[in-house]
Amino acid sequence: MKILLAQQPIHINAYDIDAMGIVSNIVYVRWFEDLRMAFLNEHYPLAEMMAVQISPILMKTEIEYKAPLTIFDKPLGRCWMVKVGQSSWEMELEITTEKHTHCIGKQSGCFFDLEKKKVAKIPEPLKKLFEMEQ
């Protein structure tokens, strides 16, 4: 089940491709970061987090490349929360076009209390949204 979904079209730039016209693998990592921030902006904006002195921390990224993208493709990126624990979260991500899934992956992390300088519990607003979707 895709819980708390965020999605956005992805624009491929000339600097994203290699000499063969294929999108570089490292670009997908940047797109995953863009998708995670789009997710947060939609469901729990950074301004709200900073108001209570917490910040998201990425701890792990896994990527599986399925099919190459070229500069002429029109990909769509999606990410969704799949797990929320006491102090950790996990999301899944994908980059697709109409015909193919080009990349899938996972990210996991936590939130950091900027005042106490330690890992924080999952913020209540985000935890409640996740629980409502269950």
C-alpha positions as CSV (number, residue, x, y, z in Angstrom):
1,M,0.0,0.0,0.0
2,K,1.4,3.4,-0.9
3,I,0.9,5.6,2.1
4,L,1.4,9.4,2.1
5,L,2.3,9.5,-1.5
6,A,4.2,12.4,-3.1
7,Q,5.0,12.6,-6.8
8,Q,6.4,15.0,-9.3
9,P,7.5,15.1,-12.9
10,I,11.3,15.0,-13.4
11,H,13.1,17.1,-15.9
12,I,16.3,15.6,-17.4
13,N,19.0,18.2,-18.0
14,A,21.9,17.9,-20.4
15,Y,24.3,17.7,-17.4
16,D,22.4,14.6,-16.2
17,I,23.5,12.4,-19.1
18,D,26.8,10.8,-20.0
19,A,28.5,10.7,-23.5
20,M,26.1,7.9,-24.6
21,G,23.1,10.0,-23.8
22,I,22.1,7.9,-20.8
23,V,21.2,9.4,-17.4
24,S,24.0,8.9,-14.9
25,N,23.3,6.6,-12.0
26,I,24.3,9.3,-9.5
27,V,21.5,11.6,-10.8
28,Y,18.9,9.2,-9.4
29,V,20.3,9.8,-5.9
30,R,19.7,13.5,-6.4
31,W,16.2,12.8,-7.7
32,F,15.5,10.7,-4.6
33,E,16.6,13.6,-2.4
34,D,14.3,16.0,-4.4
35,L,11.4,13.5,-4.0
36,R,12.0,13.2,-0.2
37,M,11.9,17.0,0.1
38,A,8.8,17.2,-2.0
39,F,7.2,14.6,0.3
40,L,8.2,16.6,3.4
41,N,7.0,19.9,1.8
42,E,3.6,18.3,1.1
43,H,3.1,16.4,4.4
44,Y,5.3,18.1,7.0
45,P,7.2,21.1,5.7
46,L,10.7,22.0,6.8
47,A,9.5,25.3,8.2
48,E,7.2,23.5,10.7
49,M,10.0,21.2,11.7
50,M,12.4,24.0,12.2
51,A,9.8,25.8,14.4
52,V,10.1,22.9,16.9
53,Q,13.9,22.6,16.4
54,I,14.0,19.2,14.5
55,S,15.5,18.3,11.3
56,P,15.3,15.2,9.1
57,I,18.4,13.0,8.7
58,L,18.9,10.5,5.9
59,M,20.7,7.4,7.1
60,K,20.5,5.0,4.2
61,T,19.7,5.0,0.5
62,E,19.3,1.8,-1.6
63,I,18.8,2.0,-5.4
64,E,18.1,-0.7,-8.0
65,Y,18.5,0.5,-11.5
66,K,16.0,-1.2,-13.9
67,A,16.2,0.5,-17.3
68,P,18.2,3.5,-18.6
69,L,16.7,6.9,-19.2
70,T,17.7,9.3,-22.0
71,I,17.4,13.0,-22.2
72,F,14.2,12.7,-24.3
73,D,12.3,10.6,-21.7
74,K,9.6,12.2,-19.4
75,P,10.0,10.4,-16.1
76,L,7.8,10.7,-13.0
77,G,9.1,10.3,-9.5
78,R,7.1,8.9,-6.6
79,C,7.8,8.3,-3.0
80,W,5.8,7.1,-0.1
81,M,6.2,6.4,3.6
82,V,6.0,2.7,4.3
83,K,7.1,2.6,8.0
84,V,7.2,4.9,10.9
85,G,8.7,3.7,14.2
86,Q,9.4,5.5,17.5
87,S,12.3,7.4,16.1
88,S,12.9,6.1,12.5
89,W,11.1,6.2,9.2
90,E,11.3,4.3,5.9
91,M,10.1,5.3,2.5
92,E,10.1,3.7,-1.0
93,L,10.8,5.5,-4.2
94,E,10.5,4.9,-7.9
95,I,11.3,6.6,-11.2
96,T,9.0,5.6,-14.0
97,T,7.8,6.5,-17.5
98,E,4.7,5.4,-19.3
99,K,6.4,2.2,-20.5
100,H,9.0,1.3,-17.8
101,T,10.0,1.4,-14.2
102,H,13.5,2.8,-14.5
103,C,14.6,2.8,-10.9
104,I,13.3,1.7,-7.5
105,G,14.7,2.3,-4.1
106,K,14.4,2.8,-0.4
107,Q,15.5,5.5,2.1
108,S,15.5,5.4,5.8
109,G,16.3,7.9,8.5
110,C,15.3,9.7,11.6
111,F,14.7,13.2,12.9
112,F,17.3,15.1,14.9
113,D,16.6,17.4,17.9
114,L,18.7,20.5,17.1
115,E,18.5,21.8,20.7
116,K,19.3,18.5,22.5
117,K,21.7,17.3,19.8
118,K,20.2,13.8,19.7
119,V,17.8,11.7,17.7
120,A,14.2,12.8,18.2
121,K,10.9,10.9,18.2
122,I,8.9,11.0,15.0
123,P,7.1,14.3,15.0
124,E,3.4,13.8,16.0
125,P,1.9,15.5,13.0
126,L,3.8,13.1,10.6
127,K,3.0,10.1,12.9
128,K,-0.7,10.9,13.0
129,L,-0.8,11.3,9.2
130,F,0.8,7.9,8.8
131,E,-1.6,6.3,11.3
132,M,-4.6,7.8,9.6
133,E,-3.5,6.1,6.3
134,Q,-3.2,2.7,7.9
